Amino acid sequence: AAYVRLRTAIFAISANYYAYSQYCAASNDSKKSPSREGILAAVGNTPLIELQSLSKSTGCRILAKCEHLNPGGSVKDRAALWMIEEAERKGLLPPEGTVCEGTGGNTGVGLAMVAAAKGYKSVMAMPRTIAKEKIDAMKIFGAQVILTPSVPFTDNRHYFHTARRVAEETPGGFFTNQFENLANMRSHIEGTGPEIWSQAQEKVDGFICSAGTGGTISGVSQFLKSVNPNVAVYLIDPPGSGLKDYINGGPYTEQLVAGTPTHFIKRSNGSSITEGIGIGRLTANFVQAKIDGVFQGSDEEAVEMAFHLKEVDGVLVGPSAALNAVGAVKLARKLGPGNTVVTVLCDSGDRYKSKLFNDSWIKAKGFSPYSKTASERRADRKLEWVL
């Protein structure tokens, strides 16, 4: 663990300079036309909105980056575009090649969209438990979808290994490897971070989000810390993830998986209905994040927040985005009134109609969001269900 943290600290010196240089470059180039064409020119520059009910409850200004408004419907459009463009520059993805990825859903949709726009084929491997809407979205963009069993990372049938294997066996195949590919992180150093800073008028006191690959929190934290080292960066972690324990100083164990040294961390008890966040190993993207602290958020909090946001603020998001909003409330309470806290709405509730917003599914999982009316939610200023 000491080696990993030392490596992270050394990287931070160069990362600070890189992140700040990207902000300066973005400022200097702000009047230039974007070099991307077609639908890909719509990736990024998403709105930063205030979640007014959360601001009123906490006395802070709580802002949310609307990444669900990217053309592919999630924050993962950014990583998808950066990873493919970098592969093109390096000659790793030939014309009419095949993009392959193991995904919790949103990265697969983003990659399938970018691949379609650029004339590539795509193959996505994912757990069969993922929301049907995500599977359908990938197929609509022309991707071949391989559904895998929900098995540990050490199992060769895991979606990550399945995607890597398909890329190796496919002529012209390229495994984007979102967990270890640092173009993922760079998409947020160069894009999301500077956008947040500019849209918030250079007033950000805290930033919080969850992590799967770690690309978003790593890139945004590096950028924000480069322009203001005092920005408090926190992680919100779901049950069953090991990231909270790691950030709090917990150990890791090293094990060879498919010939690659992998650092496993201790998962917390339980599991989560959230998709694409929480993980039991350290990724190249995550270890470079600059994180000051961590909260754990429950499924109950995420479900209640998803219903609260849609009925009080008119914002329809998925469970992971809702958990980020839960984290924003927790961080706002910690920092105190008058501060500005930013989070990320990573995807839309449209992708969870068969789960989170399906009466039968939600009741089968033991949640009871329908026990409150919209009027009762609007009258709830304390949000005591955020623990």
DOFIVO-185077 format. One record per residue (C-alpha): residue in three letters; x, y, z. Coordinates in nm, 2 decimals. Example, Ala and Ser with C-alpha at 12.3 -4.5 7.8 and 13.67 -1.06 7.14 Angstrom:
// residues 2
@resn Ala&east 1.23&north -0.45&up 0.78
@resn Ser&east 1.37&north -0.11&up 0.71
END
This chain:
// residues 387
@resn Ala&east 0.00&north 0.00&up 0.00
@resn Ala&east 0.29&north 0.24&up 0.08
@resn Tyr&east 0.43&north 0.19&up -0.27
@resn Val&east 0.10&north 0.26&up -0.44
@resn Arg&east 0.05&north 0.58&up -0.23
@resn Leu&east 0.41&north 0.69&up -0.30
@resn Arg&east 0.36&north 0.64&up -0.67
@resn Thr&east 0.04&north 0.85&up -0.65
@resn Ala&east 0.22&north 1.13&up -0.47
@resn Ile&east 0.50&north 1.15&up -0.72
@resn Phe&east 0.25&north 1.15&up -1.01
@resn Ala&east 0.06&north 1.43&up -0.84
@resn Ile&east 0.35&north 1.68&up -0.90
@resn Ser&east 0.34&north 1.64&up -1.27
@resn Ala&east -0.04&north 1.60&up -1.28
@resn Asn&east -0.09&north 1.94&up -1.11
@resn Tyr&east 0.12&north 2.11&up -1.38
@resn Tyr&east -0.06&north 1.92&up -1.66
@resn Ala&east -0.41&north 2.00&up -1.52
@resn Tyr&east -0.34&north 2.37&up -1.48
@resn Ser&east -0.18&north 2.39&up -1.83
@resn Gln&east -0.49&north 2.23&up -1.98
@resn Tyr&east -0.71&north 2.50&up -1.81
@resn Cys&east -0.48&north 2.77&up -1.95
@resn Ala&east -0.50&north 2.61&up -2.30
@resn Ala&east -0.87&north 2.58&up -2.28
@resn Ser&east -0.90&north 2.95&up -2.18
@resn Asn&east -0.68&north 3.06&up -2.47
@resn Asp&east -0.86&north 2.84&up -2.72
@resn Ser&east -1.21&north 2.92&up -2.61
@resn Lys&east -1.29&north 3.12&up -2.92
@resn Lys&east -1.18&north 2.86&up -3.16
@resn Ser&east -1.42&north 2.63&up -3.34
@resn Pro&east -1.43&north 2.27&up -3.21
@resn Ser&east -1.22&north 2.03&up -3.42
@resn Arg&east -1.48&north 1.74&up -3.38
@resn Glu&east -1.76&north 1.71&up -3.62
@resn Gly&east -2.11&north 1.57&up -3.62
@resn Ile&east -2.25&north 1.42&up -3.30
@resn Leu&east -1.91&north 1.39&up -3.14
@resn Ala&east -1.89&north 1.77&up -3.12
@resn Ala&east -2.18&north 1.75&up -2.87
@resn Val&east -1.98&north 1.55&up -2.62
@resn Gly&east -1.90&north 1.77&up -2.31
@resn Asn&east -1.98&north 2.13&up -2.22
@resn Thr&east -2.29&north 2.00&up -2.03
@resn Pro&east -2.48&north 2.24&up -1.81
@resn Leu&east -2.40&north 2.29&up -1.44
@resn Ile&east -2.73&north 2.34&up -1.26
@resn Glu&east -2.82&north 2.41&up -0.90
@resn Leu&east -3.02&north 2.14&up -0.72
@resn Gln&east -3.23&north 2.40&up -0.54
@resn Ser&east -3.40&north 2.17&up -0.28
@resn Leu&east -3.07&north 2.04&up -0.17
@resn Ser&east -2.92&north 2.39&up -0.14
@resn Lys&east -3.22&north 2.51&up 0.07
@resn Ser&east -3.18&north 2.21&up 0.30
@resn Thr&east -2.81&north 2.25&up 0.36
@resn Gly&east -2.75&north 2.62&up 0.33
@resn Cys&east -2.48&north 2.55&up 0.07
@resn Arg&east -2.50&north 2.60&up -0.31
@resn Ile&east -2.52&north 2.25&up -0.45
@resn Leu&east -2.44&north 2.23&up -0.81
@resn Ala&east -2.46&north 1.92&up -1.04
@resn Lys&east -2.29&north 1.86&up -1.37
@resn Cys&east -2.55&north 1.73&up -1.61
@resn Glu&east -2.35&north 1.45&up -1.77
@resn His&east -2.67&north 1.26&up -1.85
@resn Leu&east -2.72&north 1.52&up -2.12
@resn Asn&east -2.43&north 1.40&up -2.33
@resn Pro&east -2.54&north 1.26&up -2.66
@resn Gly&east -2.49&north 0.90&up -2.55
@resn Gly&east -2.67&north 0.97&up -2.22
@resn Ser&east -2.39&north 0.96&up -1.97
@resn Val&east -2.06&north 1.09&up -1.84
@resn Lys&east -1.89&north 0.79&up -2.01
@resn Asp&east -1.92&north 0.96&up -2.35
@resn Arg&east -1.62&north 1.16&up -2.25
@resn Ala&east -1.39&north 0.86&up -2.17
@resn Ala&east -1.52&north 0.68&up -2.48
@resn Leu&east -1.43&north 0.96&up -2.71
@resn Trp&east -1.09&north 1.02&up -2.55
@resn Met&east -0.99&north 0.65&up -2.55
@resn Ile&east -1.08&north 0.60&up -2.92
@resn Glu&east -0.91&north 0.92&up -3.03
@resn Glu&east -0.60&north 0.83&up -2.84
@resn Ala&east -0.60&north 0.48&up -2.99
@resn Glu&east -0.63&north 0.64&up -3.34
@resn Arg&east -0.34&north 0.88&up -3.27
@resn Lys&east -0.12&north 0.58&up -3.16
@resn Gly&east -0.22&north 0.36&up -3.45
@resn Leu&east -0.38&north 0.10&up -3.23
@resn Leu&east -0.72&north 0.11&up -3.40
@resn Pro&east -0.71&north 0.04&up -3.77
@resn Pro&east -0.98&north 0.18&up -4.01
@resn Glu&east -1.30&north -0.04&up -3.98
@resn Gly&east -1.15&north -0.20&up -3.67
@resn Thr&east -1.34&north -0.33&up -3.38
@resn Val&east -1.37&north -0.16&up -3.04
@resn Cys&east -1.40&north -0.40&up -2.75
@resn Glu&east -1.48&north -0.33&up -2.39
@resn Gly&east -1.60&north -0.48&up -2.06
@resn Thr&east -1.86&north -0.25&up -1.92
@resn Gly&east -2.13&north -0.19&up -1.66
@resn Gly&east -2.33&north -0.03&up -1.94
@resn Asn&east -2.27&north 0.34&up -1.99
@resn Thr&east -1.92&north 0.31&up -2.12
@resn Gly&east -2.04&north 0.05&up -2.37
@resn Val&east -2.32&north 0.29&up -2.49
@resn Gly&east -2.07&north 0.57&up -2.53
@resn Leu&east -1.82&north 0.35&up -2.71
@resn Ala&east -2.09&north 0.21&up -2.94
@resn Met&east -2.20&north 0.56&up -3.03
@resn Val&east -1.85&north 0.69&up -3.10
@resn Ala&east -1.77&north 0.37&up -3.29
@resn Ala&east -2.08&north 0.42&up -3.51
@resn Ala&east -1.99&north 0.78&up -3.57
@resn Lys&east -1.64&north 0.69&up -3.68
@resn Gly&east -1.72&north 0.38&up -3.88
@resn Tyr&east -1.59&north 0.11&up -3.64
@resn Lys&east -1.75&north -0.21&up -3.52
@resn Ser&east -1.80&north -0.26&up -3.15
@resn Val&east -1.83&north -0.56&up -2.92
@resn Met&east -1.93&north -0.51&up -2.55
@resn Ala&east -1.92&north -0.76&up -2.27
@resn Met&east -2.13&north -0.69&up -1.96
@resn Pro&east -2.29&north -0.87&up -1.67
@resn Arg&east -2.63&north -1.00&up -1.75
@resn Thr&east -2.78&north -0.83&up -1.45
@resn Ile&east -2.73&north -0.48&up -1.60
@resn Ala&east -3.04&north -0.28&up -1.68
@resn Lys&east -3.21&north -0.39&up -2.01
@resn Glu&east -3.22&north -0.03&up -2.13
@resn Lys&east -2.84&north -0.01&up -2.14
@resn Ile&east -2.82&north -0.33&up -2.34
@resn Asp&east -3.08&north -0.21&up -2.59
@resn Ala&east -2.90&north 0.12&up -2.63
@resn Met&east -2.57&north -0.05&up -2.72
@resn Lys&east -2.75&north -0.27&up -2.97
@resn Ile&east -2.93&north 0.03&up -3.13
@resn Phe&east -2.58&north 0.18&up -3.21
@resn Gly&east -2.49&north -0.15&up -3.37
@resn Ala&east -2.28&north -0.31&up -3.10
@resn Gln&east -2.26&north -0.69&up -3.04
@resn Val&east -2.34&north -0.75&up -2.68
@resn Ile&east -2.20&north -1.05&up -2.48
@resn Leu&east -2.38&north -1.11&up -2.15
@resn Thr&east -2.16&north -1.27&up -1.88
@resn Pro&east -2.23&north -1.43&up -1.54
@resn Ser&east -2.18&north -1.22&up -1.23
@resn Val&east -1.85&north -1.38&up -1.12
@resn Pro&east -1.55&north -1.25&up -0.93
@resn Phe&east -1.27&north -1.06&up -1.12
@resn Thr&east -1.05&north -1.36&up -1.08
@resn Asp&east -1.29&north -1.58&up -1.28
@resn Asn&east -1.20&north -1.59&up -1.65
@resn Arg&east -1.57&north -1.55&up -1.74
@resn His&east -1.58&north -1.20&up -1.59
@resn Tyr&east -1.69&north -0.94&up -1.84
@resn Phe&east -1.35&north -0.76&up -1.83
@resn His&east -1.16&north -1.08&up -1.93
@resn Thr&east -1.42&north -1.17&up -2.19
@resn Ala&east -1.38&north -0.83&up -2.37
@resn Arg&east -1.00&north -0.85&up -2.36
@resn Arg&east -1.01&north -1.20&up -2.50
@resn Val&east -1.25&north -1.10&up -2.78
@resn Ala&east -1.02&north -0.81&up -2.88
@resn Glu&east -0.72&north -1.05&up -2.89
@resn Glu&east -0.91&north -1.29&up -3.11
@resn Thr&east -1.06&north -1.04&up -3.35
@resn Pro&east -0.85&north -0.91&up -3.64
@resn Gly&east -0.83&north -0.53&up -3.60
@resn Gly&east -0.97&north -0.56&up -3.25
@resn Phe&east -0.88&north -0.30&up -2.98
@resn Phe&east -0.95&north -0.34&up -2.61
@resn Thr&east -1.02&north 0.01&up -2.47
@resn Asn&east -0.97&north -0.11&up -2.11
@resn Gln&east -1.15&north 0.17&up -1.94
@resn Phe&east -1.02&north 0.08&up -1.60
@resn Glu&east -0.65&north 0.11&up -1.68
@resn Asn&east -0.66&north 0.34&up -1.98
@resn Leu&east -0.55&north 0.68&up -1.85
@resn Ala&east -0.72&north 0.85&up -2.15
@resn Asn&east -1.03&north 0.80&up -1.93
@resn Met&east -0.89&north 1.02&up -1.66
@resn Arg&east -0.75&north 1.27&up -1.91
@resn Ser&east -1.10&north 1.33&up -2.05
@resn His&east -1.19&north 1.48&up -1.71
@resn Ile&east -0.86&north 1.67&up -1.66
@resn Glu&east -0.90&north 1.83&up -2.00
@resn Gly&east -1.28&north 1.86&up -2.02
@resn Thr&east -1.50&north 1.81&up -1.71
@resn Gly&east -1.27&north 1.97&up -1.46
@resn Pro&east -1.21&north 2.30&up -1.65
@resn Glu&east -1.58&north 2.32&up -1.74
@resn Ile&east -1.69&north 2.29&up -1.37
@resn Trp&east -1.44&north 2.55&up -1.26
@resn Ser&east -1.55&north 2.80&up -1.53
@resn Gln&east -1.92&north 2.74&up -1.50
@resn Ala&east -1.91&north 2.77&up -1.12
@resn Gln&east -1.73&north 3.11&up -1.17
@resn Glu&east -1.42&north 2.97&up -1.01
@resn Lys&east -1.60&north 2.92&up -0.68
@resn Val&east -1.58&north 2.55&up -0.58
@resn Asp&east -1.53&north 2.45&up -0.22
@resn Gly&east -1.61&north 2.08&up -0.25
@resn Phe&east -1.64&north 1.81&up -0.51
@resn Ile&east -1.79&north 1.46&up -0.46
@resn Cys&east -1.88&north 1.17&up -0.67
@resn Ser&east -1.87&north 0.79&up -0.67
@resn Ala&east -1.61&north 0.58&up -0.86
@resn Gly&east -1.61&north 0.27&up -1.08
@resn Thr&east -1.31&north 0.30&up -1.30
@resn Gly&east -1.20&north 0.61&up -1.11
@resn Gly&east -1.16&north 0.82&up -1.42
@resn Thr&east -1.41&north 1.10&up -1.32
@resn Ile&east -1.29&north 1.16&up -0.97
@resn Ser&east -0.93&north 1.13&up -1.06
@resn Gly&east -0.94&north 1.37&up -1.35
@resn Val&east -1.17&north 1.63&up -1.18
@resn Ser&east -0.98&north 1.61&up -0.85
@resn Gln&east -0.65&north 1.67&up -1.02
@resn Phe&east -0.77&north 1.96&up -1.21
@resn Leu&east -0.96&north 2.13&up -0.93
@resn Lys&east -0.67&north 2.08&up -0.69
@resn Ser&east -0.43&north 2.24&up -0.95
@resn Val&east -0.64&north 2.56&up -0.96
@resn Asn&east -0.73&north 2.56&up -0.59
@resn Pro&east -0.55&north 2.31&up -0.35
@resn Asn&east -0.81&north 2.39&up -0.08
@resn Val&east -1.10&north 2.23&up -0.27
@resn Ala&east -1.23&north 1.94&up -0.06
@resn Val&east -1.26&north 1.62&up -0.27
@resn Tyr&east -1.46&north 1.34&up -0.13
@resn Leu&east -1.58&north 1.00&up -0.25
@resn Ile&east -1.92&north 0.86&up -0.19
@resn Asp&east -1.90&north 0.48&up -0.19
@resn Pro&east -2.18&north 0.22&up -0.21
@resn Pro&east -2.21&north -0.10&up 0.00
@resn Gly&east -2.00&north -0.38&up -0.12
@resn Ser&east -1.72&north -0.16&up -0.25
@resn Gly&east -1.37&north -0.16&up -0.11
@resn Leu&east -1.27&north 0.20&up -0.19
@resn Lys&east -1.39&north 0.35&up 0.14
@resn Asp&east -1.16&north 0.11&up 0.33
@resn Tyr&east -0.87&north 0.19&up 0.10
@resn Ile&east -0.91&north 0.56&up 0.14
@resn Asn&east -0.92&north 0.52&up 0.52
@resn Gly&east -0.58&north 0.35&up 0.51
@resn Gly&east -0.69&north -0.01&up 0.46
@resn Pro&east -0.44&north -0.26&up 0.31
@resn Tyr&east -0.45&north -0.43&up -0.03
@resn Thr&east -0.33&north -0.77&up -0.15
@resn Glu&east -0.16&north -0.84&up -0.47
@resn Gln&east -0.25&north -1.14&up -0.69
@resn Leu&east -0.17&north -1.23&up -1.05
@resn Val&east -0.49&north -1.23&up -1.26
@resn Ala&east -0.45&north -1.34&up -1.63
@resn Gly&east -0.08&north -1.28&up -1.58
@resn Thr&east -0.12&north -0.92&up -1.46
@resn Pro&east -0.05&north -0.80&up -1.10
@resn Thr&east -0.38&north -0.69&up -0.95
@resn His&east -0.43&north -0.51&up -0.62
@resn Phe&east -0.74&north -0.62&up -0.44
@resn Ile&east -0.89&north -0.42&up -0.16
@resn Lys&east -1.13&north -0.53&up 0.12
@resn Arg&east -1.49&north -0.49&up 0.02
@resn Ser&east -1.75&north -0.36&up 0.27
@resn Asn&east -2.04&north -0.58&up 0.37
@resn Gly&east -2.34&north -0.60&up 0.15
@resn Ser&east -2.42&north -0.52&up -0.21
@resn Ser&east -2.58&north -0.24&up -0.41
@resn Ile&east -2.84&north -0.18&up -0.67
@resn Thr&east -2.63&north 0.09&up -0.82
@resn Glu&east -2.45&north 0.01&up -1.15
@resn Gly&east -2.10&north 0.09&up -1.27
@resn Ile&east -1.97&north 0.22&up -0.93
@resn Gly&east -1.80&north 0.05&up -0.64
@resn Ile&east -1.51&north -0.19&up -0.70
@resn Gly&east -1.29&north -0.44&up -0.52
@resn Arg&east -0.96&north -0.36&up -0.68
@resn Leu&east -0.73&north -0.06&up -0.74
@resn Thr&east -0.73&north 0.07&up -1.10
@resn Ala&east -0.46&north 0.29&up -1.27
@resn Asn&east -0.72&north 0.57&up -1.30
@resn Phe&east -0.83&north 0.56&up -0.93
@resn Val&east -0.49&north 0.55&up -0.76
@resn Gln&east -0.41&north 0.89&up -0.91
@resn Ala&east -0.72&north 1.06&up -0.76
@resn Lys&east -0.66&north 1.33&up -0.50
@resn Ile&east -0.92&north 1.25&up -0.24
@resn Asp&east -0.95&north 1.41&up 0.11
@resn Gly&east -1.22&north 1.18&up 0.26
@resn Val&east -1.50&north 0.94&up 0.20
@resn Phe&east -1.86&north 0.88&up 0.29
@resn Gln&east -2.06&north 0.56&up 0.25
@resn Gly&east -2.40&north 0.59&up 0.10
@resn Ser&east -2.68&north 0.33&up 0.12
@resn Asp&east -2.92&north 0.20&up -0.14
@resn Glu&east -3.20&north 0.34&up 0.07
@resn Glu&east -3.06&north 0.69&up 0.05
@resn Ala&east -3.00&north 0.66&up -0.32
@resn Val&east -3.35&north 0.54&up -0.40
@resn Glu&east -3.51&north 0.81&up -0.18
@resn Met&east -3.29&north 1.07&up -0.35
@resn Ala&east -3.38&north 0.96&up -0.70
@resn Phe&east -3.75&north 1.00&up -0.62
@resn His&east -3.69&north 1.33&up -0.43
@resn Leu&east -3.50&north 1.48&up -0.73
@resn Lys&east -3.76&north 1.38&up -0.99
@resn Glu&east -4.06&north 1.50&up -0.78
@resn Val&east -3.91&north 1.81&up -0.62
@resn Asp&east -3.64&north 1.94&up -0.86
@resn Gly&east -3.78&north 1.78&up -1.18
@resn Val&east -3.45&north 1.60&up -1.24
@resn Leu&east -3.47&north 1.24&up -1.35
@resn Val&east -3.15&north 1.04&up -1.28
@resn Gly&east -3.03&north 0.69&up -1.22
@resn Pro&east -2.93&north 0.54&up -0.88
@resn Ser&east -2.56&north 0.61&up -0.91
@resn Ala&east -2.63&north 0.98&up -0.99
@resn Ala&east -2.87&north 0.99&up -0.70
@resn Leu&east -2.60&north 0.85&up -0.47
@resn Asn&east -2.37&north 1.13&up -0.59
@resn Ala&east -2.65&north 1.38&up -0.48
@resn Val&east -2.66&north 1.20&up -0.14
@resn Gly&east -2.29&north 1.26&up -0.12
@resn Ala&east -2.33&north 1.62&up -0.20
@resn Val&east -2.57&north 1.67&up 0.09
@resn Lys&east -2.33&north 1.49&up 0.32
@resn Leu&east -2.03&north 1.69&up 0.21
@resn Ala&east -2.23&north 2.02&up 0.24
@resn Arg&east -2.32&north 1.94&up 0.59
@resn Lys&east -1.96&north 1.87&up 0.67
@resn Leu&east -1.83&north 2.19&up 0.51
@resn Gly&east -2.11&north 2.40&up 0.66
@resn Pro&east -2.34&north 2.67&up 0.52
@resn Gly&east -2.22&north 2.92&up 0.25
@resn Asn&east -2.00&north 2.67&up 0.06
@resn Thr&east -2.03&north 2.56&up -0.30
@resn Val&east -2.04&north 2.18&up -0.35
@resn Val&east -2.03&north 2.02&up -0.70
@resn Thr&east -2.13&north 1.67&up -0.80
@resn Val&east -2.20&north 1.48&up -1.12
@resn Leu&east -2.53&north 1.35&up -1.25
@resn Cys&east -2.37&north 1.06&up -1.44
@resn Asp&east -2.67&north 0.92&up -1.62
@resn Ser&east -3.05&north 0.95&up -1.66
@resn Gly&east -3.33&north 0.77&up -1.50
@resn Asp&east -3.45&north 0.67&up -1.85
@resn Arg&east -3.20&north 0.38&up -1.83
@resn Tyr&east -3.37&north 0.24&up -1.52
@resn Lys&east -3.74&north 0.22&up -1.61
@resn Ser&east -3.72&north -0.15&up -1.58
@resn Lys&east -3.56&north -0.13&up -1.24
@resn Leu&east -3.56&north 0.18&up -1.02
@resn Phe&east -3.88&north 0.32&up -1.16
@resn Asn&east -4.06&north -0.01&up -1.20
@resn Asp&east -4.31&north -0.06&up -0.92
@resn Ser&east -4.28&north -0.44&up -0.91
@resn Trp&east -3.90&north -0.43&up -0.91
@resn Ile&east -3.87&north -0.16&up -0.64
@resn Lys&east -4.11&north -0.34&up -0.41
@resn Ala&east -3.94&north -0.68&up -0.46
@resn Lys&east -3.62&north -0.51&up -0.34
@resn Gly&east -3.78&north -0.40&up -0.02
@resn Phe&east -3.78&north -0.02&up -0.09
@resn Ser&east -4.09&north 0.20&up -0.03
@resn Pro&east -4.04&north 0.53&up -0.21
@resn Tyr&east -4.41&north 0.55&up -0.28
@resn Ser&east -4.49&north 0.59&up 0.09
@resn Lys&east -4.44&north 0.96&up 0.04
@resn Thr&east -4.64&north 1.19&up -0.19
@resn Ala&east -4.47&north 1.46&up -0.40
@resn Ser&east -4.63&north 1.72&up -0.17
@resn Glu&east -4.47&north 1.56&up 0.13
@resn Arg&east -4.13&north 1.55&up -0.04
@resn Arg&east -4.16&north 1.92&up -0.13
@resn Ala&east -4.23&north 2.00&up 0.23
@resn Asp&east -3.93&north 1.80&up 0.35
@resn Arg&east -3.66&north 2.06&up 0.41
@resn Lys&east -3.44&north 1.86&up 0.65
@resn Leu&east -3.38&north 1.55&up 0.44
@resn Glu&east -3.33&north 1.35&up 0.76
@resn Trp&east -3.32&north 1.03&up 0.55
@resn Val&east -2.97&north 1.13&up 0.43
@resn Leu&east -2.77&north 0.99&up 0.73
END
